[in-house]
Amino acid sequence: MLSTVDKHLISVLIALLVPCLLVAGCGGSSDDSGPPLTQKQYVSQGNEICVEATKERGEASKELAKDADGEEVSSALLEPVSNMTEELESLTPPKKQQKQADAMISAFEDGIAKVEKDPGGGGTATAFGPASQLAIEAGLTDCII
């Protein structure tokens, strides 16, 4: 049997925990990245991400051995593109541009998958053509691969 003190303590704990649990369970999703950016902010931040990825791809290509095979080259050059895609996805585009941004991210992911599937195929421009076109349309002119 619980004493009166134990019952009171349990009641107090429940009274404190229930509101905390309700607050924690409400609100936006865990991937809610805040309010949408303005067009200017989205283009500026997106292009910054892409410029950095281009630098990383350039550094990776310099570090590759001259006798590296297609798989090694693809792996080294795709990592910056993959990181760029994740970073672009973390941006919250202007609301009227959300579908276009989603399509661009999806196209970059498709390009990555195509190159990974055929690493020595040399079809990088073909694999990323749709993503690059969507990036241009979004104003992300530094995101062309």
Chimera marker file (.cmm) of the C-alpha trace (Angstrom):
<marker_set name="trace">
<marker id="1" x="0.000" y="0.000" z="0.000" r="1" g="1" b="0" radius="0.5"/>
<marker id="2" x="1.128" y="3.476" z="-0.779" r="1" g="1" b="0" radius="0.5"/>
<marker id="3" x="1.318" y="5.992" z="1.985" r="1" g="1" b="0" radius="0.5"/>
<marker id="4" x="-0.356" y="9.352" z="1.720" r="1" g="1" b="0" radius="0.5"/>
<marker id="5" x="3.034" y="10.967" z="1.103" r="1" g="1" b="0" radius="0.5"/>
<marker id="6" x="3.789" y="8.518" z="-1.759" r="1" g="1" b="0" radius="0.5"/>
<marker id="7" x="0.380" y="9.172" z="-3.326" r="1" g="1" b="0" radius="0.5"/>
<marker id="8" x="0.928" y="12.913" z="-3.067" r="1" g="1" b="0" radius="0.5"/>
<marker id="9" x="4.412" y="12.621" z="-4.598" r="1" g="1" b="0" radius="0.5"/>
<marker id="10" x="3.058" y="10.568" z="-7.496" r="1" g="1" b="0" radius="0.5"/>
<marker id="11" x="0.297" y="13.113" z="-8.082" r="1" g="1" b="0" radius="0.5"/>
<marker id="12" x="2.810" y="15.962" z="-8.140" r="1" g="1" b="0" radius="0.5"/>
<marker id="13" x="5.080" y="14.095" z="-10.574" r="1" g="1" b="0" radius="0.5"/>
<marker id="14" x="2.184" y="13.328" z="-12.899" r="1" g="1" b="0" radius="0.5"/>
<marker id="15" x="1.029" y="16.947" z="-12.726" r="1" g="1" b="0" radius="0.5"/>
<marker id="16" x="4.530" y="18.084" z="-13.724" r="1" g="1" b="0" radius="0.5"/>
<marker id="17" x="5.231" y="15.451" z="-16.381" r="1" g="1" b="0" radius="0.5"/>
<marker id="18" x="1.975" y="15.548" z="-18.358" r="1" g="1" b="0" radius="0.5"/>
<marker id="19" x="2.346" y="19.167" z="-19.511" r="1" g="1" b="0" radius="0.5"/>
<marker id="20" x="5.997" y="18.555" z="-20.397" r="1" g="1" b="0" radius="0.5"/>
<marker id="21" x="5.098" y="15.541" z="-22.503" r="1" g="1" b="0" radius="0.5"/>
<marker id="22" x="2.301" y="17.417" z="-24.227" r="1" g="1" b="0" radius="0.5"/>
<marker id="23" x="4.568" y="20.333" z="-25.085" r="1" g="1" b="0" radius="0.5"/>
<marker id="24" x="7.275" y="17.995" z="-26.385" r="1" g="1" b="0" radius="0.5"/>
<marker id="25" x="4.781" y="16.143" z="-28.537" r="1" g="1" b="0" radius="0.5"/>
<marker id="26" x="3.320" y="19.222" z="-30.194" r="1" g="1" b="0" radius="0.5"/>
<marker id="27" x="4.686" y="21.651" z="-32.709" r="1" g="1" b="0" radius="0.5"/>
<marker id="28" x="6.586" y="21.265" z="-35.959" r="1" g="1" b="0" radius="0.5"/>
<marker id="29" x="8.443" y="18.254" z="-37.174" r="1" g="1" b="0" radius="0.5"/>
<marker id="30" x="12.062" y="17.673" z="-36.248" r="1" g="1" b="0" radius="0.5"/>
<marker id="31" x="13.116" y="18.689" z="-39.778" r="1" g="1" b="0" radius="0.5"/>
<marker id="32" x="11.363" y="22.033" z="-39.584" r="1" g="1" b="0" radius="0.5"/>
<marker id="33" x="14.151" y="24.370" z="-40.595" r="1" g="1" b="0" radius="0.5"/>
<marker id="34" x="12.463" y="27.628" z="-39.807" r="1" g="1" b="0" radius="0.5"/>
<marker id="35" x="10.632" y="30.218" z="-41.834" r="1" g="1" b="0" radius="0.5"/>
<marker id="36" x="11.145" y="30.302" z="-45.589" r="1" g="1" b="0" radius="0.5"/>
<marker id="37" x="14.054" y="32.315" z="-46.887" r="1" g="1" b="0" radius="0.5"/>
<marker id="38" x="13.525" y="35.213" z="-49.244" r="1" g="1" b="0" radius="0.5"/>
<marker id="39" x="14.453" y="34.568" z="-52.875" r="1" g="1" b="0" radius="0.5"/>
<marker id="40" x="17.626" y="36.624" z="-52.442" r="1" g="1" b="0" radius="0.5"/>
<marker id="41" x="18.643" y="34.725" z="-49.282" r="1" g="1" b="0" radius="0.5"/>
<marker id="42" x="17.903" y="31.355" z="-50.883" r="1" g="1" b="0" radius="0.5"/>
<marker id="43" x="19.970" y="32.136" z="-53.985" r="1" g="1" b="0" radius="0.5"/>
<marker id="44" x="22.826" y="33.600" z="-51.948" r="1" g="1" b="0" radius="0.5"/>
<marker id="45" x="23.007" y="30.746" z="-49.438" r="1" g="1" b="0" radius="0.5"/>
<marker id="46" x="22.466" y="28.084" z="-52.092" r="1" g="1" b="0" radius="0.5"/>
<marker id="47" x="25.213" y="29.467" z="-54.321" r="1" g="1" b="0" radius="0.5"/>
<marker id="48" x="27.589" y="29.647" z="-51.338" r="1" g="1" b="0" radius="0.5"/>
<marker id="49" x="26.976" y="25.957" z="-50.678" r="1" g="1" b="0" radius="0.5"/>
<marker id="50" x="27.618" y="25.114" z="-54.329" r="1" g="1" b="0" radius="0.5"/>
<marker id="51" x="30.788" y="27.208" z="-54.575" r="1" g="1" b="0" radius="0.5"/>
<marker id="52" x="32.172" y="25.327" z="-51.577" r="1" g="1" b="0" radius="0.5"/>
<marker id="53" x="31.250" y="21.979" z="-53.160" r="1" g="1" b="0" radius="0.5"/>
<marker id="54" x="32.986" y="22.995" z="-56.393" r="1" g="1" b="0" radius="0.5"/>
<marker id="55" x="36.140" y="23.851" z="-54.431" r="1" g="1" b="0" radius="0.5"/>
<marker id="56" x="35.965" y="20.486" z="-52.646" r="1" g="1" b="0" radius="0.5"/>
<marker id="57" x="35.552" y="18.654" z="-55.975" r="1" g="1" b="0" radius="0.5"/>
<marker id="58" x="38.568" y="20.521" z="-57.355" r="1" g="1" b="0" radius="0.5"/>
<marker id="59" x="40.672" y="19.611" z="-54.321" r="1" g="1" b="0" radius="0.5"/>
<marker id="60" x="39.535" y="15.990" z="-54.519" r="1" g="1" b="0" radius="0.5"/>
<marker id="61" x="40.470" y="15.765" z="-58.194" r="1" g="1" b="0" radius="0.5"/>
<marker id="62" x="43.960" y="17.137" z="-57.470" r="1" g="1" b="0" radius="0.5"/>
<marker id="63" x="44.469" y="14.520" z="-54.750" r="1" g="1" b="0" radius="0.5"/>
<marker id="64" x="43.524" y="11.607" z="-56.991" r="1" g="1" b="0" radius="0.5"/>
<marker id="65" x="46.341" y="9.489" z="-58.318" r="1" g="1" b="0" radius="0.5"/>
<marker id="66" x="46.851" y="9.747" z="-62.058" r="1" g="1" b="0" radius="0.5"/>
<marker id="67" x="46.175" y="6.026" z="-62.354" r="1" g="1" b="0" radius="0.5"/>
<marker id="68" x="42.940" y="6.132" z="-60.336" r="1" g="1" b="0" radius="0.5"/>
<marker id="69" x="40.158" y="4.071" z="-61.833" r="1" g="1" b="0" radius="0.5"/>
<marker id="70" x="36.663" y="5.345" z="-62.612" r="1" g="1" b="0" radius="0.5"/>
<marker id="71" x="35.249" y="4.101" z="-59.323" r="1" g="1" b="0" radius="0.5"/>
<marker id="72" x="37.876" y="5.947" z="-57.266" r="1" g="1" b="0" radius="0.5"/>
<marker id="73" x="37.330" y="9.119" z="-59.250" r="1" g="1" b="0" radius="0.5"/>
<marker id="74" x="33.536" y="8.925" z="-58.936" r="1" g="1" b="0" radius="0.5"/>
<marker id="75" x="33.700" y="8.217" z="-55.226" r="1" g="1" b="0" radius="0.5"/>
<marker id="76" x="36.035" y="11.145" z="-54.549" r="1" g="1" b="0" radius="0.5"/>
<marker id="77" x="34.072" y="13.595" z="-56.684" r="1" g="1" b="0" radius="0.5"/>
<marker id="78" x="30.602" y="12.492" z="-55.592" r="1" g="1" b="0" radius="0.5"/>
<marker id="79" x="31.162" y="13.092" z="-51.882" r="1" g="1" b="0" radius="0.5"/>
<marker id="80" x="31.155" y="16.909" z="-52.258" r="1" g="1" b="0" radius="0.5"/>
<marker id="81" x="28.071" y="16.678" z="-54.506" r="1" g="1" b="0" radius="0.5"/>
<marker id="82" x="26.305" y="14.503" z="-51.954" r="1" g="1" b="0" radius="0.5"/>
<marker id="83" x="27.180" y="16.920" z="-49.138" r="1" g="1" b="0" radius="0.5"/>
<marker id="84" x="26.070" y="19.854" z="-51.295" r="1" g="1" b="0" radius="0.5"/>
<marker id="85" x="22.738" y="18.154" z="-51.956" r="1" g="1" b="0" radius="0.5"/>
<marker id="86" x="22.156" y="17.590" z="-48.237" r="1" g="1" b="0" radius="0.5"/>
<marker id="87" x="23.024" y="21.206" z="-47.439" r="1" g="1" b="0" radius="0.5"/>
<marker id="88" x="20.750" y="22.538" z="-50.189" r="1" g="1" b="0" radius="0.5"/>
<marker id="89" x="17.965" y="20.343" z="-48.848" r="1" g="1" b="0" radius="0.5"/>
<marker id="90" x="18.416" y="21.890" z="-45.400" r="1" g="1" b="0" radius="0.5"/>
<marker id="91" x="17.585" y="25.359" z="-46.771" r="1" g="1" b="0" radius="0.5"/>
<marker id="92" x="13.968" y="26.476" z="-46.595" r="1" g="1" b="0" radius="0.5"/>
<marker id="93" x="13.204" y="27.996" z="-49.990" r="1" g="1" b="0" radius="0.5"/>
<marker id="94" x="10.536" y="30.624" z="-50.542" r="1" g="1" b="0" radius="0.5"/>
<marker id="95" x="7.122" y="28.919" z="-50.384" r="1" g="1" b="0" radius="0.5"/>
<marker id="96" x="6.376" y="29.401" z="-54.072" r="1" g="1" b="0" radius="0.5"/>
<marker id="97" x="9.707" y="27.746" z="-54.903" r="1" g="1" b="0" radius="0.5"/>
<marker id="98" x="9.354" y="24.680" z="-52.654" r="1" g="1" b="0" radius="0.5"/>
<marker id="99" x="8.258" y="22.266" z="-55.415" r="1" g="1" b="0" radius="0.5"/>
<marker id="100" x="11.065" y="23.412" z="-57.686" r="1" g="1" b="0" radius="0.5"/>
<marker id="101" x="13.600" y="23.036" z="-54.865" r="1" g="1" b="0" radius="0.5"/>
<marker id="102" x="12.300" y="19.532" z="-54.087" r="1" g="1" b="0" radius="0.5"/>
<marker id="103" x="12.563" y="18.589" z="-57.774" r="1" g="1" b="0" radius="0.5"/>
<marker id="104" x="16.129" y="19.930" z="-57.920" r="1" g="1" b="0" radius="0.5"/>
<marker id="105" x="17.184" y="17.977" z="-54.821" r="1" g="1" b="0" radius="0.5"/>
<marker id="106" x="15.569" y="14.848" z="-56.239" r="1" g="1" b="0" radius="0.5"/>
<marker id="107" x="17.375" y="15.380" z="-59.551" r="1" g="1" b="0" radius="0.5"/>
<marker id="108" x="20.738" y="15.741" z="-57.765" r="1" g="1" b="0" radius="0.5"/>
<marker id="109" x="20.011" y="12.539" z="-55.818" r="1" g="1" b="0" radius="0.5"/>
<marker id="110" x="19.120" y="10.779" z="-59.091" r="1" g="1" b="0" radius="0.5"/>
<marker id="111" x="22.367" y="11.996" z="-60.652" r="1" g="1" b="0" radius="0.5"/>
<marker id="112" x="24.386" y="10.695" z="-57.712" r="1" g="1" b="0" radius="0.5"/>
<marker id="113" x="22.655" y="7.317" z="-57.997" r="1" g="1" b="0" radius="0.5"/>
<marker id="114" x="23.339" y="7.140" z="-61.765" r="1" g="1" b="0" radius="0.5"/>
<marker id="115" x="27.039" y="7.867" z="-61.343" r="1" g="1" b="0" radius="0.5"/>
<marker id="116" x="27.318" y="5.420" z="-58.440" r="1" g="1" b="0" radius="0.5"/>
<marker id="117" x="25.653" y="2.747" z="-60.570" r="1" g="1" b="0" radius="0.5"/>
<marker id="118" x="28.131" y="3.253" z="-63.436" r="1" g="1" b="0" radius="0.5"/>
<marker id="119" x="31.185" y="4.937" z="-61.878" r="1" g="1" b="0" radius="0.5"/>
<marker id="120" x="33.454" y="4.615" z="-64.889" r="1" g="1" b="0" radius="0.5"/>
<marker id="121" x="30.799" y="5.593" z="-67.417" r="1" g="1" b="0" radius="0.5"/>
<marker id="122" x="31.908" y="9.210" z="-67.623" r="1" g="1" b="0" radius="0.5"/>
<marker id="123" x="28.328" y="10.428" z="-67.817" r="1" g="1" b="0" radius="0.5"/>
<marker id="124" x="28.538" y="13.079" z="-65.104" r="1" g="1" b="0" radius="0.5"/>
<marker id="125" x="27.184" y="15.860" z="-67.314" r="1" g="1" b="0" radius="0.5"/>
<marker id="126" x="24.342" y="13.636" z="-68.480" r="1" g="1" b="0" radius="0.5"/>
<marker id="127" x="23.622" y="12.370" z="-64.962" r="1" g="1" b="0" radius="0.5"/>
<marker id="128" x="23.442" y="15.886" z="-63.510" r="1" g="1" b="0" radius="0.5"/>
<marker id="129" x="21.965" y="17.675" z="-66.522" r="1" g="1" b="0" radius="0.5"/>
<marker id="130" x="18.397" y="17.807" z="-65.170" r="1" g="1" b="0" radius="0.5"/>
<marker id="131" x="19.605" y="18.929" z="-61.721" r="1" g="1" b="0" radius="0.5"/>
<marker id="132" x="21.808" y="21.607" z="-63.239" r="1" g="1" b="0" radius="0.5"/>
<marker id="133" x="18.917" y="22.901" z="-65.358" r="1" g="1" b="0" radius="0.5"/>
<marker id="134" x="16.625" y="23.093" z="-62.306" r="1" g="1" b="0" radius="0.5"/>
<marker id="135" x="19.399" y="24.859" z="-60.374" r="1" g="1" b="0" radius="0.5"/>
<marker id="136" x="19.726" y="27.464" z="-63.135" r="1" g="1" b="0" radius="0.5"/>
<marker id="137" x="15.971" y="28.032" z="-63.111" r="1" g="1" b="0" radius="0.5"/>
<marker id="138" x="16.110" y="28.527" z="-59.333" r="1" g="1" b="0" radius="0.5"/>
<marker id="139" x="18.885" y="31.111" z="-59.680" r="1" g="1" b="0" radius="0.5"/>
<marker id="140" x="21.515" y="28.748" z="-58.279" r="1" g="1" b="0" radius="0.5"/>
<marker id="141" x="23.942" y="29.289" z="-61.142" r="1" g="1" b="0" radius="0.5"/>
<marker id="142" x="26.920" y="28.048" z="-59.092" r="1" g="1" b="0" radius="0.5"/>
<marker id="143" x="25.266" y="24.642" z="-58.698" r="1" g="1" b="0" radius="0.5"/>
<marker id="144" x="25.883" y="23.450" z="-62.238" r="1" g="1" b="0" radius="0.5"/>
<marker id="145" x="27.738" y="20.140" z="-62.430" r="1" g="1" b="0" radius="0.5"/>
<link id1="1" id2="2" r="1" g="1" b="0" radius="0.2"/>
<link id1="2" id2="3" r="1" g="1" b="0" radius="0.2"/>
<link id1="3" id2="4" r="1" g="1" b="0" radius="0.2"/>
<link id1="4" id2="5" r="1" g="1" b="0" radius="0.2"/>
<link id1="5" id2="6" r="1" g="1" b="0" radius="0.2"/>
<link id1="6" id2="7" r="1" g="1" b="0" radius="0.2"/>
<link id1="7" id2="8" r="1" g="1" b="0" radius="0.2"/>
<link id1="8" id2="9" r="1" g="1" b="0" radius="0.2"/>
<link id1="9" id2="10" r="1" g="1" b="0" radius="0.2"/>
<link id1="10" id2="11" r="1" g="1" b="0" radius="0.2"/>
<link id1="11" id2="12" r="1" g="1" b="0" radius="0.2"/>
<link id1="12" id2="13" r="1" g="1" b="0" radius="0.2"/>
<link id1="13" id2="14" r="1" g="1" b="0" radius="0.2"/>
<link id1="14" id2="15" r="1" g="1" b="0" radius="0.2"/>
<link id1="15" id2="16" r="1" g="1" b="0" radius="0.2"/>
<link id1="16" id2="17" r="1" g="1" b="0" radius="0.2"/>
<link id1="17" id2="18" r="1" g="1" b="0" radius="0.2"/>
<link id1="18" id2="19" r="1" g="1" b="0" radius="0.2"/>
<link id1="19" id2="20" r="1" g="1" b="0" radius="0.2"/>
<link id1="20" id2="21" r="1" g="1" b="0" radius="0.2"/>
<link id1="21" id2="22" r="1" g="1" b="0" radius="0.2"/>
<link id1="22" id2="23" r="1" g="1" b="0" radius="0.2"/>
<link id1="23" id2="24" r="1" g="1" b="0" radius="0.2"/>
<link id1="24" id2="25" r="1" g="1" b="0" radius="0.2"/>
<link id1="25" id2="26" r="1" g="1" b="0" radius="0.2"/>
<link id1="26" id2="27" r="1" g="1" b="0" radius="0.2"/>
<link id1="27" id2="28" r="1" g="1" b="0" radius="0.2"/>
<link id1="28" id2="29" r="1" g="1" b="0" radius="0.2"/>
<link id1="29" id2="30" r="1" g="1" b="0" radius="0.2"/>
<link id1="30" id2="31" r="1" g="1" b="0" radius="0.2"/>
<link id1="31" id2="32" r="1" g="1" b="0" radius="0.2"/>
<link id1="32" id2="33" r="1" g="1" b="0" radius="0.2"/>
<link id1="33" id2="34" r="1" g="1" b="0" radius="0.2"/>
<link id1="34" id2="35" r="1" g="1" b="0" radius="0.2"/>
<link id1="35" id2="36" r="1" g="1" b="0" radius="0.2"/>
<link id1="36" id2="37" r="1" g="1" b="0" radius="0.2"/>
<link id1="37" id2="38" r="1" g="1" b="0" radius="0.2"/>
<link id1="38" id2="39" r="1" g="1" b="0" radius="0.2"/>
<link id1="39" id2="40" r="1" g="1" b="0" radius="0.2"/>
<link id1="40" id2="41" r="1" g="1" b="0" radius="0.2"/>
<link id1="41" id2="42" r="1" g="1" b="0" radius="0.2"/>
<link id1="42" id2="43" r="1" g="1" b="0" radius="0.2"/>
<link id1="43" id2="44" r="1" g="1" b="0" radius="0.2"/>
<link id1="44" id2="45" r="1" g="1" b="0" radius="0.2"/>
<link id1="45" id2="46" r="1" g="1" b="0" radius="0.2"/>
<link id1="46" id2="47" r="1" g="1" b="0" radius="0.2"/>
<link id1="47" id2="48" r="1" g="1" b="0" radius="0.2"/>
<link id1="48" id2="49" r="1" g="1" b="0" radius="0.2"/>
<link id1="49" id2="50" r="1" g="1" b="0" radius="0.2"/>
<link id1="50" id2="51" r="1" g="1" b="0" radius="0.2"/>
<link id1="51" id2="52" r="1" g="1" b="0" radius="0.2"/>
<link id1="52" id2="53" r="1" g="1" b="0" radius="0.2"/>
<link id1="53" id2="54" r="1" g="1" b="0" radius="0.2"/>
<link id1="54" id2="55" r="1" g="1" b="0" radius="0.2"/>
<link id1="55" id2="56" r="1" g="1" b="0" radius="0.2"/>
<link id1="56" id2="57" r="1" g="1" b="0" radius="0.2"/>
<link id1="57" id2="58" r="1" g="1" b="0" radius="0.2"/>
<link id1="58" id2="59" r="1" g="1" b="0" radius="0.2"/>
<link id1="59" id2="60" r="1" g="1" b="0" radius="0.2"/>
<link id1="60" id2="61" r="1" g="1" b="0" radius="0.2"/>
<link id1="61" id2="62" r="1" g="1" b="0" radius="0.2"/>
<link id1="62" id2="63" r="1" g="1" b="0" radius="0.2"/>
<link id1="63" id2="64" r="1" g="1" b="0" radius="0.2"/>
<link id1="64" id2="65" r="1" g="1" b="0" radius="0.2"/>
<link id1="65" id2="66" r="1" g="1" b="0" radius="0.2"/>
<link id1="66" id2="67" r="1" g="1" b="0" radius="0.2"/>
<link id1="67" id2="68" r="1" g="1" b="0" radius="0.2"/>
<link id1="68" id2="69" r="1" g="1" b="0" radius="0.2"/>
<link id1="69" id2="70" r="1" g="1" b="0" radius="0.2"/>
<link id1="70" id2="71" r="1" g="1" b="0" radius="0.2"/>
<link id1="71" id2="72" r="1" g="1" b="0" radius="0.2"/>
<link id1="72" id2="73" r="1" g="1" b="0" radius="0.2"/>
<link id1="73" id2="74" r="1" g="1" b="0" radius="0.2"/>
<link id1="74" id2="75" r="1" g="1" b="0" radius="0.2"/>
<link id1="75" id2="76" r="1" g="1" b="0" radius="0.2"/>
<link id1="76" id2="77" r="1" g="1" b="0" radius="0.2"/>
<link id1="77" id2="78" r="1" g="1" b="0" radius="0.2"/>
<link id1="78" id2="79" r="1" g="1" b="0" radius="0.2"/>
<link id1="79" id2="80" r="1" g="1" b="0" radius="0.2"/>
<link id1="80" id2="81" r="1" g="1" b="0" radius="0.2"/>
<link id1="81" id2="82" r="1" g="1" b="0" radius="0.2"/>
<link id1="82" id2="83" r="1" g="1" b="0" radius="0.2"/>
<link id1="83" id2="84" r="1" g="1" b="0" radius="0.2"/>
<link id1="84" id2="85" r="1" g="1" b="0" radius="0.2"/>
<link id1="85" id2="86" r="1" g="1" b="0" radius="0.2"/>
<link id1="86" id2="87" r="1" g="1" b="0" radius="0.2"/>
<link id1="87" id2="88" r="1" g="1" b="0" radius="0.2"/>
<link id1="88" id2="89" r="1" g="1" b="0" radius="0.2"/>
<link id1="89" id2="90" r="1" g="1" b="0" radius="0.2"/>
<link id1="90" id2="91" r="1" g="1" b="0" radius="0.2"/>
<link id1="91" id2="92" r="1" g="1" b="0" radius="0.2"/>
<link id1="92" id2="93" r="1" g="1" b="0" radius="0.2"/>
<link id1="93" id2="94" r="1" g="1" b="0" radius="0.2"/>
<link id1="94" id2="95" r="1" g="1" b="0" radius="0.2"/>
<link id1="95" id2="96" r="1" g="1" b="0" radius="0.2"/>
<link id1="96" id2="97" r="1" g="1" b="0" radius="0.2"/>
<link id1="97" id2="98" r="1" g="1" b="0" radius="0.2"/>
<link id1="98" id2="99" r="1" g="1" b="0" radius="0.2"/>
<link id1="99" id2="100" r="1" g="1" b="0" radius="0.2"/>
<link id1="100" id2="101" r="1" g="1" b="0" radius="0.2"/>
<link id1="101" id2="102" r="1" g="1" b="0" radius="0.2"/>
<link id1="102" id2="103" r="1" g="1" b="0" radius="0.2"/>
<link id1="103" id2="104" r="1" g="1" b="0" radius="0.2"/>
<link id1="104" id2="105" r="1" g="1" b="0" radius="0.2"/>
<link id1="105" id2="106" r="1" g="1" b="0" radius="0.2"/>
<link id1="106" id2="107" r="1" g="1" b="0" radius="0.2"/>
<link id1="107" id2="108" r="1" g="1" b="0" radius="0.2"/>
<link id1="108" id2="109" r="1" g="1" b="0" radius="0.2"/>
<link id1="109" id2="110" r="1" g="1" b="0" radius="0.2"/>
<link id1="110" id2="111" r="1" g="1" b="0" radius="0.2"/>
<link id1="111" id2="112" r="1" g="1" b="0" radius="0.2"/>
<link id1="112" id2="113" r="1" g="1" b="0" radius="0.2"/>
<link id1="113" id2="114" r="1" g="1" b="0" radius="0.2"/>
<link id1="114" id2="115" r="1" g="1" b="0" radius="0.2"/>
<link id1="115" id2="116" r="1" g="1" b="0" radius="0.2"/>
<link id1="116" id2="117" r="1" g="1" b="0" radius="0.2"/>
<link id1="117" id2="118" r="1" g="1" b="0" radius="0.2"/>
<link id1="118" id2="119" r="1" g="1" b="0" radius="0.2"/>
<link id1="119" id2="120" r="1" g="1" b="0" radius="0.2"/>
<link id1="120" id2="121" r="1" g="1" b="0" radius="0.2"/>
<link id1="121" id2="122" r="1" g="1" b="0" radius="0.2"/>
<link id1="122" id2="123" r="1" g="1" b="0" radius="0.2"/>
<link id1="123" id2="124" r="1" g="1" b="0" radius="0.2"/>
<link id1="124" id2="125" r="1" g="1" b="0" radius="0.2"/>
<link id1="125" id2="126" r="1" g="1" b="0" radius="0.2"/>
<link id1="126" id2="127" r="1" g="1" b="0" radius="0.2"/>
<link id1="127" id2="128" r="1" g="1" b="0" radius="0.2"/>
<link id1="128" id2="129" r="1" g="1" b="0" radius="0.2"/>
<link id1="129" id2="130" r="1" g="1" b="0" radius="0.2"/>
<link id1="130" id2="131" r="1" g="1" b="0" radius="0.2"/>
<link id1="131" id2="132" r="1" g="1" b="0" radius="0.2"/>
<link id1="132" id2="133" r="1" g="1" b="0" radius="0.2"/>
<link id1="133" id2="134" r="1" g="1" b="0" radius="0.2"/>
<link id1="134" id2="135" r="1" g="1" b="0" radius="0.2"/>
<link id1="135" id2="136" r="1" g="1" b="0" radius="0.2"/>
<link id1="136" id2="137" r="1" g="1" b="0" radius="0.2"/>
<link id1="137" id2="138" r="1" g="1" b="0" radius="0.2"/>
<link id1="138" id2="139" r="1" g="1" b="0" radius="0.2"/>
<link id1="139" id2="140" r="1" g="1" b="0" radius="0.2"/>
<link id1="140" id2="141" r="1" g="1" b="0" radius="0.2"/>
<link id1="141" id2="142" r="1" g="1" b="0" radius="0.2"/>
<link id1="142" id2="143" r="1" g="1" b="0" radius="0.2"/>
<link id1="143" id2="144" r="1" g="1" b="0" radius="0.2"/>
<link id1="144" id2="145" r="1" g="1" b="0" radius="0.2"/>
</marker_set>
